[in-house]
Each structure stands twice: as C-alpha cells, then as structure tokens.
C-alpha cells in the first residue's frame, strides 16, 4: 500500500514535471516564433529603407540635372535677350540715318 502510494506520488510528480516541461517548451517555441517574426519585420523594414534611400538618391540626381538645365536655359535666354537688344539698337541707329 505504501509502495502504491509512493509509486502514485512519484508518477504524479513525474506528470507534473512533464507538464511543466511541456509548458516551458511551448513558451520557448512561442518566443522563438516571435523573434523570427520580429527579424522578418526588421529585414522588410531594412529593404524598405534601402529602397527609399535609392529613390531619394535618384530624385536628388534628377533635381541636380533639372537645376543644371534650368541654369543653362536661363543663361541662353539672357544671351538671346542681349543679342536682340544689340540688334534692336543697330536697327534703331540704321533708321536714324
């Protein structure tokens, strides 16, 4: 009778221990899964950041190109205006003769 009680207690303790180990294992599995999801999200964010940086560089290059073109067009317009003014002055002088 004592042996049966001792065996039953031992079995109960073993089951509790196994149940506790199972819970601990499940907890660890959840934590690992959460870490993997977090890592996956981090990788996705890093990809998005890299893409945004690439787009930013492309747009900055485009802006620089447009500014350069704008400067060239402005310079060209000033030169043409000066040429027209010279022509106008020349024509006015010719008309006065």
BALOBA-296698 format. One record per residue (C-alpha): residue number from 1; residue in one letter; x, y, z. Coordinates in nm, 4 decimals. Example, Ala and Ser with C-alpha at 12.3 -4.5 7.8 and 13.67 -1.06 7.14 Angstrom:
<zapas>
   pos   code          x          y          z
     1      A     1.2300    -0.4500     0.7800
     2      S     1.3670    -0.1060     0.7140
</zapas>
This chain:
<zapas>
   pos   code          x          y          z
     1      X     0.0000     0.0000     0.0000
     2      X     0.2851     0.2356     0.0880
     3      X     0.4611     0.1322    -0.2314
     4      X     0.1465     0.2030    -0.4369
     5      X     0.1065     0.5450    -0.2736
     6      X     0.4746     0.6205    -0.3235
     7      X     0.4515     0.4997    -0.6862
     8      X     0.1367     0.7091    -0.7454
     9      X     0.3017     1.0147    -0.5913
    10      X     0.6124     0.9529    -0.7976
    11      X     0.4014     0.9180    -1.1116
    12      X     0.2059     1.2332    -1.0258
    13      X     0.5282     1.4248    -0.9634
    14      X     0.6651     1.2940    -1.2930
    15      X     0.3486     1.4030    -1.4780
    16      X     0.3616     1.7470    -1.3169
    17      X     0.7258     1.7758    -1.4117
    18      X     0.6474     1.6646    -1.7695
    19      X     0.3568     1.9087    -1.7862
    20      X     0.5805     2.1865    -1.6583
    21      X     0.8472     2.0946    -1.9162
    22      X     0.5822     2.0933    -2.1909
    23      X     0.4644     2.4400    -2.0873
    24      X     0.8217     2.5672    -2.0770
    25      X     0.8886     2.4161    -2.4209
    26      X     0.5729     2.5771    -2.5635
    27      X     0.6779     2.9096    -2.4139
    28      X     1.0212     2.8786    -2.5746
    29      X     0.8630     2.7888    -2.9088
    30      X     0.6398     3.0984    -2.8895
    31      X     0.9381     3.3180    -2.8041
    32      X     1.1376     3.1757    -3.0957
    33      X     0.8458     3.2321    -3.3315
    34      X     0.8086     3.5916    -3.2072
    35      X     1.1814     3.6517    -3.2565
    36      X     1.1632     3.5090    -3.6092
    37      X     0.8644     3.7327    -3.6916
    38      X     1.0463     4.0320    -3.5462
    39      X     1.3574     3.9517    -3.7513
    40      X     1.1455     3.9134    -4.0630
    41      X     0.9820     4.2525    -3.9992
    42      X     1.3242     4.4084    -3.9399
    43      X     1.4518     4.2674    -4.2702
    44      X     1.1454     4.4038    -4.4505
    45      X     1.1962     4.7461    -4.2913
    46      X     1.5630     4.7426    -4.3924
    47      X     1.4610     4.6610    -4.7512
    48      X     1.2088     4.9459    -4.7470
    49      X     1.4686     5.1866    -4.6055
    50      X     1.7185     5.0849    -4.8739
    51      X     1.4550     5.1360    -5.1438
    52      X     1.3637     5.4796    -5.0037
    53      X     1.7313     5.5761    -4.9939
    54      X     1.7751     5.4604    -5.3536
    55      X     1.4698     5.6598    -5.4650
    56      X     1.5938     5.9639    -5.2737
    57      X     1.9321     5.9470    -5.4482
    58      X     1.7653     5.9054    -5.7879
    59      X     1.5416     6.2055    -5.7222
    60      X     1.8315     6.4165    -5.5945
    61      X     2.0244     6.3341    -5.9116
    62      X     1.7187     6.4284    -6.1198
    63      X     1.6828     6.7571    -5.9296
    64      X     2.0511     6.8364    -5.9889
    65      X     2.0082     6.7636    -6.3607
    66      X     1.7000     6.9865    -6.3791
    67      X     1.8743     7.2687    -6.1904
    68      X     2.1677     7.2467    -6.4307
    69      X     1.9305     7.2550    -6.7291
    70      X     1.7460     7.5497    -6.5740
    71      X     2.0730     7.7406    -6.5328
    72      X     2.1703     7.6657    -6.8935
    73      X     1.8296     7.7769    -7.0245
    74      X     1.8424     8.0951    -6.8139
    75      X     2.1908     8.1752    -6.9440
    76      X     2.0816     8.1064    -7.3013
    77      X     1.7758     8.3319    -7.2580
    78      X     1.9948     8.6134    -7.1213
    79      X     2.2337     8.5789    -7.4163
    80      X     1.9442     8.5853    -7.6631
    81      X     1.7973     8.8937    -7.4942
    82      X     2.1336     9.0688    -7.5173
    83      X     2.1586     8.9723    -7.8858
    84      X     1.8077     9.1055    -7.9536
    85      X     1.8891     9.4309    -7.7723
    86      X     2.2049     9.4732    -7.9823
    87      X     2.0089     9.4011    -8.2995
    88      X     1.7381     9.6469    -8.1937
    89      X     1.9940     9.9140    -8.1199
    90      X     2.1620     9.8500    -8.4550
    91      X     1.8278     9.8760    -8.6361
    92      X     1.7375    10.1972    -8.4498
    93      X     2.0712    10.3514    -8.5492
    94      X     2.0121    10.2442    -8.9110
    95      X     1.6638    10.4004    -8.9056
    96      X     1.8016    10.7298    -8.7751
    97      X     2.0429    10.7619    -9.0689
</zapas>
